[in-house]
């Protein structure tokens, strides 16, 4: 009976998450058509970037809260098994609709993961900075939106919202797993170097998502 109940819960989670991904994929195709038909592609792309970011932040990532972290975790089903920091990033990006090899991306060193996600755009690097200095840099210099960030031995997303900066990552402390926390409160936001790049404001990456083009991980 216990095994049957566990299997039922697993099936519900799988179907629910699959439905979310399917709905996002349908919307992506609609957005692509809107972009193709648009007479003001710059304005339309800005609308698309906002919708894309909402899909990732509000539909995909929250599904993973409650999943445990482990060093070798590579689950594809939220709240089932465990997921390491690199796989959390690569799996959520794949599941929001990027045509990307989640295994190859997850296994890269933080800088090289940033390089893949940047798709030829700028990768910024800060060295010997505290998390308070990192937060101040984002507030002063960066637009609201989502970013990839690589630390010495950890990776995740940075979300800049007005005067708030959040770290979204699979937290290894106490095997906590995926979480969203203010950067001020993060006990793992410590690094000799930070590599980060745009996600929300990366037009090259956004168009790859829109057109279902391969994000090269070689």
N, C-alpha and C positions, 0 to 999 in steps of 0.2 A: 504493500500500500504506500509506504514512504517513497519507494523508487518510482512508483506510478505518479505520485503527486509531484515529485521533483521533475520527472520527464514532462508532465503537463505544463508546469511553470516555465521550463526551458523552451517548450514549443511556443507558448504564448509570447515570451520575450523575443524569440526568433522571428515569429510572424509579425509582431508589432514593429520591430526594427526594420524588417524587410519592407514593410508598408511605408515607413517613413522614407527610406532610401528610394523606393519606387516613386513616391510622390515628388520628391526633390528632383529626380531624373525627368519626370514629366514636365515640371516647371522649368527646368534647365532648357529643354527643347523649345518650350514656349518663349522663353527669354531670347533664345538664339534667333527665332523667327522674328521677334520684335526688333532685335538689333539689326538684322538683315534688311528689314523694311523701314528702318528709321531714317529720317532725313537729317537728324541731329544725333549722330552716333556718340559724340562725347557725352551729351546729356543722358542718353539711353544707357551708356556704359556705367555712368554714375549710379543710375537707378538699379542696374543689375548688380553692381558691387555691394550695394546695401542689402539687396535680397539674398545674395550669395552668403554674405557675412551672417545674416540672420539664420539662414539654413544651418550653417555650421555651429553657431553659438547657441541657438535656441532649440534646435531639433536633434542634431547629431551628438554634440559633446555632452549635454546633460544626461543622455541615456547611459553614459559610462560611469556616472557618479555611483558609487557603491560597489564598483568592481575593485578587487584587490590588486595591489602591485606585487610583482615578483621579478627578479632579474631576468628570468627566461620566459616571462609571460608574453604570449602572443595571441590571446583570445580574439575571436572575431565577433563574439556575441556579448553584448553588455551584461554585466552582473553575472557572468559565467566564467569560471576559470580566473585567470589573472592577466595583467598586461603591464609590460615594462614601459618606460617613458618614451623610447623611440617608437615602439609599436603603437602607443596611444596617439602620437602625432601622425604617423603614416596611415594608420587604420581610419582615423576620423577624416583625414584628407581624402582617402580613397572612397570612404562611404558617403561623403558629401558629393561625390561625382567625379573626382579627378581620375584620369586614366594613368594610374601610377602603380609601380610594383612596391607594395608595402614592405615586403621582406628586405629588398635591397636598400630602400630608404632608411628603414629602421636600424639597419646594421652599420650605417655610416657614422663616422666621427661627427661631432656637433658642427664643426665648420663646413664639412662636406655635405651634411644634410642641409645646412643653410644655402649652400651653393646650388643644390638641386632645386630647392623651393624658390630661390631668387630668379631662376631661369634667365641668367645673364644680367639681371638688374643689380643694383648696389647691395653689397653686404657691408654693414657697419660693424666696427669692432671697438669696444671700450675695454681698456685694461686697468687693473688695479683700482677699481671703483667699488665703493660700498653700494648696497642695495638702495640706500637713500639717494646717493648720487645718480644711480641708474634711473630711479623714479623721477628725479628732478630733470634729467636729460629728456626723458620721454614727455614729460609735461611741457617742457619748454620748446622742444624741437619736433615732436611727432604729431601727426594728425590722429584723430580718434579712429580706432579700427584695430584689426588683429594683425599680429606680427609673429613670426617664428623667432625663438631665441635658443641659442646653444650656450651652455656653460662648459666648465672644464669636463665634467662627466655626467651631464644631465641635459635634457632638452624639454621644450614645451612651447606654449604660446604666451605671448604678452597681449593683453587687451587694454588699450588706452581709452578711457571714457571720461571726458571732461578733465577733472583734476584727480581722477582715480586711475591707478595702474594696477592691473591684476595679473597674477601668474596662474595659468591654467596648465596643469601637468599631471602626470601619474606620479604621485608622491611616494618615495621609497621609505620615508619615516614610518615606522610601525606598519609597513606594508599597506599604507592608507589607500593608495591608488588614486585615480583621477579626482581632481579637486580644483576649485577656483578659489583663490585667496588673494587678499590685498598683498601687494609686494612687501609692504611694511611688516606684515605678520608672517611672512614665509621664512621658515627656519632653514630651508634648503637653498635659498637664493644667496649663495656665496660662491664666488668664482674669481679666479685671477684674470679671467677674460670672458667677455660676453660677445657673441656673434649674433646679429639679428638682421632680419630682412622683412620687407613688406609682404603681407598676404592680401589684406583688403585693398590696398592701393597699388598693387602690382598688376598693371594692365596686361603684361605678357602672360602671367600666370592665370589671370581671370579669363582671358581669351582662350587659353588652353582648356580651361574648365568648360567654357561655353561651347566650344567646338568639339569637345571630347578628344582632344589631341593628346598624344602620349607625353607625359612629363618624364624626360629621360633621366634615368638613375645610374647610368654607367659611369 
